[in-house]
Amino acid sequence: MSTEQRRIFAFSGILKPQPSGPPPDALVNFAIGLAATSRPVRRLCYIPTAVGDRQDAIDHCAARFADRDDIEFSVLRLFTQPSVPDVRAHLLSQDVILVEGGSVVNLIAVWRAHGLPQVLRECWAAGTVLTGASAGSLCWHVGGPTDSYRDSLDPFTGGLTFLPHSNGVHDDLDDQPRRAAFRELIANGELPAGYATEDGVGLLYAGTTLLEAVTILPGRHAWHVTPDGNGGYVEQAIVPRLITTTTTGQGLAPTRQTRARFRSHSRTRRQRSAREASTAHSHTAPARWEHHGDRLLGQVTTIVARHSRFN
């Protein structure tokens, strides 16, 4: 299969859903719609390793698909031993592999013990859609900030590296300084350049290239963050395409508009946003912002901000 047909959809679930808000299943449905199959029934395998194969998580996910005639649902448990006789054959027969959130550190450790990284790479190359939220997003990347070790956020760099980028999830979470931690870890070189998603936002990759960002929550963003070479970072806001509860994944051939999404014109201002000031770590130096203005590129608007430390 060509590189452009390898698909990963990595997203941040909604940690604080509102009664009147969109159903979180809309992001999973989008991933299911990416499956390249002519069969009316898509095979989806749920992998709950990151929560220790907890039965309540399995029951909850199974209930979501119980009434769907278009989904053949299965679960791969690894505790205390694999729940299928041939893990490789089972995963290679799937159209979609859905990875639960939880502890990305424990997830990767158990996967490596069972030889899943190579199997999952084969699935990806064969066209199986790889998807998941939180730890199920981080795992496909080099790594990102995690609270798998303790309540504070630490860098994790033991991901599968299918995608050569770092990843930040729940970038707008007010309970933890995830936004500031992701940017600081990139600025000081502990993480490579990468992409962050706010809750309800997903990243669709074709091969290792970001094809587009989508969201089920209006006003949310994805972010591209790179080091500036001087101890600071450059961040670029990606305004995602708003999808509905019925939106499914579309074709993956990058368009001219898609390839142009990160082009922009520039203007400069010397101030920090109130949001960044409120979330930055105490030792972060004053920032210089260079905004590259709000030009609409297809369905994506980008804004670039440069943050440099003054010595």
C-alpha positions in Angstrom: 0.0 0.0 0.0 1.3 3.5 -0.8 2.5 5.7 2.0 -0.4 8.1 1.5 -2.8 5.3 2.3 -1.4 4.5 5.7 -3.8 6.2 8.2 -3.6 7.2 11.8 -6.2 9.3 13.5 -5.0 10.5 16.9 -7.3 12.6 19.0 -8.1 14.1 22.4 -11.3 12.8 23.8 -13.7 15.1 25.8 -12.7 14.8 29.4 -15.5 17.0 30.6 -18.5 16.4 28.3 -21.5 18.7 28.6 -25.1 17.3 28.5 -25.9 19.3 25.5 -22.6 18.7 23.8 -21.8 16.5 20.8 -21.4 12.7 21.5 -17.7 11.8 21.8 -18.4 8.8 19.4 -18.3 11.3 16.5 -14.5 11.2 16.5 -14.5 7.3 16.5 -17.1 7.4 13.7 -14.8 9.6 11.7 -12.0 7.1 12.1 -14.3 4.2 11.2 -15.3 6.1 8.0 -11.6 6.2 7.0 -11.5 2.4 6.6 -10.8 1.5 2.9 -13.1 -1.4 2.5 -16.0 -2.2 0.2 -17.6 -4.5 2.8 -20.7 -3.1 4.5 -19.5 -4.3 7.9 -16.3 -3.0 9.2 -14.2 -4.9 11.7 -13.1 -2.9 14.7 -10.8 -4.2 17.4 -10.7 -2.4 20.8 -7.4 -2.6 22.7 -7.8 -1.5 26.4 -4.2 -2.2 27.5 -3.7 1.3 28.9 -6.4 0.7 31.6 -5.2 -2.8 32.4 -8.0 -4.4 30.4 -10.5 -3.3 32.9 -13.9 -5.0 32.4 -15.9 -1.8 32.9 -14.0 -0.1 30.1 -14.6 -3.1 27.9 -18.3 -3.2 28.7 -18.7 0.5 28.0 -17.0 0.3 24.6 -18.9 -2.9 23.7 -22.2 -1.2 24.5 -21.4 1.7 22.1 -21.3 -0.8 19.2 -23.9 -3.3 20.4 -26.7 -2.0 18.2 -24.6 -1.2 15.1 -25.1 -3.6 12.2 -22.2 -2.0 10.4 -19.5 -3.0 13.0 -18.0 -6.3 13.8 -16.7 -5.6 17.3 -13.9 -7.5 19.0 -11.5 -6.9 22.0 -7.9 -7.8 22.4 -7.0 -8.3 26.0 -3.4 -8.9 27.0 -4.0 -9.6 30.7 -3.3 -12.2 31.9 -2.7 -13.6 28.4 -3.9 -12.7 24.9 -7.6 -13.2 24.5 -7.2 -14.4 20.9 -5.2 -17.5 19.8 -3.2 -15.6 17.1 -2.8 -11.9 17.8 -1.1 -11.1 14.5 -3.7 -12.8 12.4 -6.6 -11.2 14.4 -5.2 -7.6 14.1 -4.3 -7.9 10.5 -7.9 -8.9 9.7 -9.3 -5.6 11.2 -10.3 -2.5 9.4 -9.9 -0.2 12.5 -7.9 -0.7 15.7 -9.1 1.5 18.5 -6.8 2.1 21.4 -8.1 3.1 24.8 -6.6 6.0 26.8 -4.9 5.5 30.2 -1.3 4.9 31.0 0.9 5.2 27.9 3.9 4.0 29.8 2.3 0.8 30.8 0.6 0.4 27.4 3.9 0.5 25.5 5.6 -1.8 28.0 3.0 -4.5 27.7 2.8 -4.2 24.0 6.5 -4.6 23.6 6.4 -7.7 25.8 3.9 -9.2 23.5 5.5 -8.1 20.2 2.7 -5.8 19.2 4.8 -2.9 17.8 5.8 -4.9 14.8 2.3 -6.3 14.3 0.7 -2.9 14.5 3.3 -1.6 12.0 2.2 -4.4 9.6 -1.4 -3.4 10.2 -0.7 0.2 9.4 1.2 -0.7 6.2 -1.7 -2.9 5.2 -4.2 -0.1 5.4 -5.8 -0.7 8.8 -6.8 2.6 10.4 -5.0 3.1 13.7 -6.8 5.4 16.1 -7.3 6.3 19.8 -7.5 9.1 22.3 -5.1 10.3 25.0 -2.6 7.4 25.5 -4.2 5.9 22.3 -3.0 9.1 20.5 0.4 9.5 22.1 1.4 5.9 21.4 1.8 6.3 17.7 4.2 9.3 18.1 7.7 9.6 19.6 6.0 10.6 22.8 4.7 13.6 24.8 4.0 14.8 28.3 2.4 12.1 30.5 1.2 11.7 34.1 1.8 7.9 33.9 4.6 8.2 36.4 3.1 10.6 38.9 0.6 13.5 39.1 3.1 15.9 37.6 3.8 15.8 33.9 7.0 14.1 32.7 8.4 13.6 29.2 7.7 10.2 27.6 9.8 9.3 24.6 9.2 5.6 24.3 6.4 5.7 21.8 6.1 3.5 18.7 7.5 6.4 16.5 5.3 5.4 13.6 4.9 9.2 13.5 8.2 11.1 13.9 6.6 13.9 15.9 5.8 14.5 19.6 2.2 14.7 20.7 0.4 16.7 23.3 -3.2 15.7 24.3 -5.8 17.6 26.2 -3.9 20.8 25.5 -6.6 23.0 27.0 -7.1 21.0 30.2 -7.3 23.4 33.1 -6.5 20.8 35.7 -2.9 20.3 34.5 -0.4 22.6 32.8 -0.3 20.3 29.7 -0.1 23.2 27.3 2.9 24.8 29.0 4.6 21.5 29.6 4.4 20.4 26.0 5.9 23.6 24.7 8.7 23.8 27.3 9.7 20.2 26.7 10.0 21.0 23.0 11.9 24.3 23.7 14.5 22.5 25.8 14.9 19.6 23.4 13.4 16.9 25.6 10.8 16.3 22.9 11.0 16.8 19.1 8.7 19.1 17.3 5.1 18.0 17.2 1.4 18.5 17.4 -1.0 19.1 20.3 -4.8 18.8 20.3 -7.3 20.4 22.5 -10.3 18.3 23.7 -12.5 17.2 20.9 -9.8 17.7 18.2 -8.2 14.9 16.1 -5.2 14.7 13.8 -5.5 12.7 10.6 -2.1 11.6 9.2 -1.5 10.2 5.7 1.7 8.2 6.1 3.7 10.4 8.5 2.3 13.7 7.2 -0.5 15.6 8.9 -3.3 15.7 6.4 -5.9 17.7 8.4 -7.2 18.4 11.9 -10.9 18.0 12.7 -13.0 18.8 15.7 -16.4 18.1 17.2 -16.3 21.2 19.4 -16.4 24.7 17.8 -13.6 27.0 18.7 -11.0 24.3 19.6 -7.6 24.1 18.0 -4.7 21.9 17.2 -1.2 23.3 17.5 2.1 22.7 15.7 5.0 23.4 18.0 8.7 23.6 17.0 11.9 24.7 18.8 13.3 28.0 17.7 16.9 27.0 18.2 17.4 29.6 21.0 15.8 27.9 23.9 12.3 28.9 23.0 9.6 27.6 20.7 7.4 28.6 17.7 3.7 27.6 17.9 1.2 27.6 15.1 -2.5 27.4 15.6 -4.4 25.0 13.3 -8.1 25.8 13.0 -9.6 22.3 12.5 -12.5 21.4 10.2 -15.7 21.1 12.2 -17.4 17.7 11.8 -20.9 16.6 12.7 -22.1 13.4 14.4 -22.7 11.9 10.9 -19.4 13.0 9.3 -17.2 10.1 8.2 -13.6 10.1 7.1 -13.0 11.2 3.5 -10.3 10.4 0.9 -6.7 10.8 1.8 -5.1 12.3 -1.3 -3.5 15.6 -0.1 -4.9 18.6 -2.0 -3.2 21.9 -2.9 -5.2 23.6 -0.1 -4.1 20.9 2.4 -0.4 21.2 1.5 -0.7 25.0 1.8 -2.3 24.9 5.3 0.9 26.1 7.1 1.6 29.1 4.7 1.0 32.5 6.2 1.7 36.2 6.0 3.3 37.9 9.0 2.9 40.8 11.3 4.6 41.3 14.7 3.5 42.3 18.1 5.5 42.3 21.4 3.2 40.9 24.0 2.1 37.5 25.4 -1.5 36.4 25.5 -3.2 36.2 28.8 -3.7 32.5 28.2 -0.1 31.8 27.7 0.9 33.9 30.6 -1.4 32.1 32.9 -0.2 28.6 32.0 3.6 29.2 31.5 6.0 27.7 34.0 7.5 30.1 36.5 11.0 30.0 34.9 9.8 30.7 31.4 11.3 34.0 30.2 9.3 36.8 28.5 8.2 36.0 25.0 8.4 37.7 21.7 5.4 36.9 19.5 5.5 37.2 15.7 1.9 36.6 14.5 1.6 35.3 10.9 -1.8 36.6 10.2 -5.3 35.1 10.0 -5.3 34.1 6.4 -8.0 31.5 5.5 -6.5 28.6 3.6 -9.2 26.4 2.4 -10.8 25.3 5.7 -7.7 25.9 7.9 -6.6 29.2 9.4 -3.1 29.3 10.9 -1.5 31.7 13.4 2.2 31.5 14.2 3.7 32.7 17.5 7.4 32.8 18.3 8.5 32.5 21.9 12.1 33.3 22.7 13.9 33.4 26.0 16.0 36.5 26.8 19.3 35.9 28.6 
